[in-house]
Amino acid sequence: MPKRRITILGSTGSIGTQGLEVIEKNKDKFEVIGLSAGKNVELLAKQINQFSPKIVAIANEESASKLSKLIDSSKVEILIGPDSSAQIVENTCDVVLNGITGAAGLPATIAVLKTGAKLALANKESLVIGGKLVLDLAKQDQIIPVDSEHSALAQCLRGEEKSQIKKLILTASGGPFRGKTREELKNVTLEQTLKHPTWSMGQVVTINSATLMNKGLEVIEAHLLFGIAFNDIEVVVHPQSIVHSMVEFVDGSTMAQASPPSMKLPIALALSWPDRLVEISPAIDWTSSSNWTFESLDEEVFPALAVARKAGEHAGSAPAVMNAANEECVKAFIERKISFLSIVEIVKKVLELHIKSNDFVSNQDLTLEKLLNCDKNSRISATKFIEEVRV
């Protein structure tokens, strides 16, 4: 594999730091060209001093001023502002790892696709909310999924014809509240929600995992990435998080990808795709006894999946509205303004109102400007509901 030039967006987050760990152990295969981060200036400075990128992006002037004092700014170009992550990808590179959290990653995803570079996509929200706008820009095999579930599906589908696929099966850990009733979820705390049983992730993703909204976003992502109908995408609960997803074929055969729960494996594979790197993650020890269990998902207790399917089936502006409302509700939950159950309840209300309104935009009429306007209005609507149910 020729040496690849890499830009990492969200370099100080969970995905970004693990991506750099992979690169550090494979210096002969990768060169870091660019890094972008939000406010963690100290960690970004350490990354710059370690990997010597040509260009970095930082969120604001205050952070840029702090950064300049921690690095030799004569050796690196610094871009500043909310659009800097999108601007940095215009610098020539081979692969961009988009590890930005939430809708904020959409401009960067669009910018990457326009350059022709490979997009290692951890920012699922940008594909979910961008939908047709993103897919229309993407060349064949330009988007490489980083989510462990979609990486698993991509591996299972290598060399397979679409006509041979019967269904995609996404696995879910079930989060910290697997097996709970809605009554038991009424008073769960932020601290309880952030205790994920198998994965170590950022706050927002961990909360989305607990509500199962993360899995809802992943169902839409799977539909968009692989062109499979929503009726042919299932979700099963697999608490051990060893089988990352499966593909069932028309002859009754099922293919699964399995590995111990570590994001380094799908990150590394996305950076080197279609090649594999050596010894990224410990393999499963097949000589030790272990039990893998699979359970059905209780969608009455966790309605986020149904909400996401509804948004995905309507397409157009619906997924963007759902995601924006969810981001506002998760933020309110972190600030202890609303209860855990209120998150998805409010998202459902905002989505249903939008679909019935004149503001809904179909795929045929979708533009980036209209999409961003729907995102903005959704956040306003969600905020009003948040105030009404504020605890």
N, C-alpha and C positions, 0 to 999 in steps of 0.2 A: 504494500500500500504506500503510494507516494505521501510525503509529509503534508499534512493538512493544516491550513491556516484557520484558526478558530476565533470567533467572537462570542463572548458570554454575556448575556443580558440578565441582570439580577444576580451578579456574581457573588454577592455577600449572603444570599439566601441559601436555603437547604439544597436546592438543585445546583445552583452555581458553585457552591463550595465543594460539593461532591464531584462535579464535573472537573474542577481544577485538581482535585486529588487524583482523578483518573489520568489527567494530562501530565501531572507531575511524575507519575510512574511510567509514562510512555512518551518521554520527551523526544525520542527519536521519531515519533510518528505525528506529533502535533506541535504547533507553534501558536501561542496566544497573541492575536493581533489587537483585540479590543476587549474592554471590560466596561460594564455599566452597573451602577448601583444607586440606591436611594439615599439613605442618610447614615449608613454605617461607614463613616469616613475612615476610622482607624483600621478596620479590616480591609477595606479597599486599598488603603495605602500599603499594607503588608502584601497584598496580592500584586500590586504594581511593582513593588520592590523585588518580589520573587520571580514574576513572569515577564517583566519588561515589555508590556504591550505598547504599541505605537500610539494608541488613542484610547481615551477613557471618557465616559459620560457620567455626569453627576446631576442630581435633581435641581439644585439651586445654588445661588451665589455664595451663601453662607457656608454650605458644605464644601464648595469649590475652594473657598479661601482657606478653610481648615486643611483640606487635602494638599494644597500647594506648599504648606509648611512641613508636611510629612514626607514629601517625595522630591526628587530632582525634576522640577517641572520643565526644565529645558530639554528633557529627553522624551517627554510625552505630551501629546496634544490633548487638551481638556475641553470637552464640549459641555455646556451648562444649560439646564432648563428642562421642562417637562417633555420636550420633543427630542431631547438629546439621544435617547435610546434608539429612536427611529433613525436619527441622522447618522449614528455611529456605524450602522450596518452598511452604509453606502461605501465605506472603506473596504477595499478589496479583501475578501476572505472566501474560504471554501465552505465552511459550515458555521451557522449561527445557532447557538443553544439559547432558546428563549425561555428563561426561567422566571420571568416577571409574573407576579400574582395578579389575577383578575383581568378586568376589561382594559386596564392600562396597557396591556401587552398587545392590543390590536394594531395600533399604528406601526409598531416594530415588525409584527408578522407580515403586514402588507408591504412594508419597505423591503424586508428580506426577499420576499417572493419576486418583487420587481427586479432585484439585482441578479436573480438566477442562482444564487447560492443555495445550498441545502439548508433546510430549516429543521433543526432538531427541536421538536415542539413539546415543551413541558407545559406551556401556557395554553391549556385546553380551551380556556374561555375565549381566546381570540378566534379560534376556529368555530366554536359553538355559536358565538354571537355574530361573527362575520359571515358564516354560512356560505351562501352562493358567491358573495363578493370575494371571499378568500379562495374558494375552489376554482373560480374562473381565472384567478391569477396564477395558480399553481401549475407547474409543468408536471408531467408524469414522474412519479417517485421523488418529487422535490421535497415533500413533507415527510419526515421520518418521526414517528411518534415516540415520546419518551415515557409517557404513562406506562406503568408496568403492564397493565391490562392490554393496551393497544400494541405495545411492543410484542407481547405474547401472541396476539392475534396476527400481527405482521409476520412473525416467525413461523407460525402454523400455516400461514397462507402462501409461503414462498413456493412458487412454481405451480400453484393450484389454479384451476379455472373457476371463475365465479359461478358458472353453471353447476359446479359440483358441490357448492356450499348449500347446506340446508338451514343452518342457524349458527349464530355467534353466541357464545355463552360467556358473559363477563362474571368474574368472581368478585365477591365483596367480603371483607372481613366481618362485617356486621357492626364494626365500631365498638365503643365502650358500652353501648346500651343494648347489645344483642340479647334478645329474649325478654326484654322489658315490655310492660303494657303501657298504654298511653297514660293511664292513671299514675304509673310509677315515674313517668317522664315529666310530670307537671312541675315538679320542684327541683329538677336536677340543676346543679351549679355549673358555673364556667369551669371551675377546677376539675370537676368530674368529667365534663365534656372533653377536656384537653388530654385526658389520660387514655390515649389510643393503645389498644392491647398489642399491636404488632408493628406499627410504623412510627417513625419519628419524623414529624413534618411541621411546617409552620402553623400558626394559630388558625388562620382562615381555612386552610385545607383540612386541618384536623376537625374543626367544627363542621365543615361540609361533609366530612366522612361520617360524623356522628349523626347528622340529620339524614344521611344518604343522598343529599343533594349532589355530592361529588359523583356518586354513581349515576345519578340522572344526567349530569353533564357528560359523563363518559359514554352513556348510551347514545346521546346525540352525536358525540365525537365519532363513535364507531360507525354510526349510520353515514356520516359525512365522509369519513376516511375510506371506508370499504364498500360503500354503495349498497348496503344491505337494508331491507325494509325494517321498520320498527317492530313489526309483528314477528320478525325472525331474529330478534336480539333479546336474549333472556339474561336475567341476573340471578345468580345463586349465591347463598352465603357459605363461605369457606373460611372458618375462623383461623385456621393455621396460616393462611396467606402464602402457601407453597405453590399451589396451582394458580397461575396468574390470569389465565383465561383459556377457553377451549373453542374449537371449531367442530361442529357436527356436520358430516358430509351426507350426501343423499343415499349412500349405500348402508348407512347405519354406523359407520366408523366415526370415532371422535378422536381428535388430536389435541393434546394439551401441552403447554409449556410450563415447566416446573423448575423452581429454584428457591433457595432460602430468601426471605424477604429483605431485599437490599436494592435501593434505587441505583446503585452504581452500575449494575449490570445493564439495565435498559439505557442509562445515560451513555455508557461506553459504547454500546452497540449503535446508538443513534449517531455518535460522533464518528464511528468507523464504518458505518453501514456501506455495503453489505458484508464487510469483513468483520471478524471477531478478534478481540484482543485477548491476550493470554492472562489467565488467573486474575480476573477482575473480582470474582466472588467465590467463596467456598462452595463447592458442589454439595448436593444432597448426599448424606452418608447412607447408602442403601443397605449397609450391613447392620444398622441399628433399627430396632423396632420403632414404629411410629404409626399414628392413626391420622388419616385425613378424613374430615367429615364435610358433608355438603347438605345444606338445609334450604328450604324455600324461604323467600323473603316475605315477611308480613307487611303488605303494603297498606293495611289499615293503620298500623302503628307508625309506619314510615311512609307517608304519602308523597314524599318528594319525587319518587320515581315516576309516579303517575303524572305529576305536575310537569316534569321534564319531558315526558313522552308527548304530552299535549302541546307543549311549546314546540318541540321538534317536528311534530306532524303538521302544525300550522306554518312552520318555517317563517320566512320573511323576518319581520322585526320581533316576533314572539320570543325566540331564545334570548335575544339581547335584553328585552324587557325583564324576563325571568331572572337573568343573571344579575342585572343592575339592582333589582329589588332584593335579591338574595344578598348581594354585597352590603347593601345598606342595613339589612336586618342582622346580618352577622356582626357588623360593626356595632349596632345597637346592643346586641347580646353581650359582646365583649365589654361594652360600657355599662352593662347590667341594667339597661333600660327596659328590656323585654325578656320574657321567659323563653326557654328552649323551644317549646312547642309553637310559640308565636312566630318563629322564624319562617317556617314553611307555610303556616296559615296566612301570613301577610303576603308572602310571595304568590300564593295561589290567587288571592283576591286581586292583586295588582295585575297578574297575567290575564285573568278572566275579564277584568274590566277593559284591558287593552285590546284583547281579541274582538270584543263586541263594539269597540269604539271606531270612530272614523280615523283615528290615528294609526291603526294597524296598517302596516305596509307589506304587501305580498312580495314574493321573490322577484316577480316580473318588474316591480316598480322600485326595488330596493337600491338605494345609493348610500354611500358612506355618510353623507350629510344627514339624510333621513334617519339612518341607524343611530347616529350620535344624538340626534334630537329625541328619539324614542328612549334612549338610555337616560338622558337628562330628565325627561318627564316621568319616567318610571321611578327614579330616585326621589323625585318630589312627592309622587303618589305614595311611595313606601314610607317616607318620612311622616306623612300625615297619619297613616295607619299606626305607625310606631308611637306617635304622640297619644293616640286614642287608647292604646292598650298598655301604655307605659306602667311598669310596676313600681 
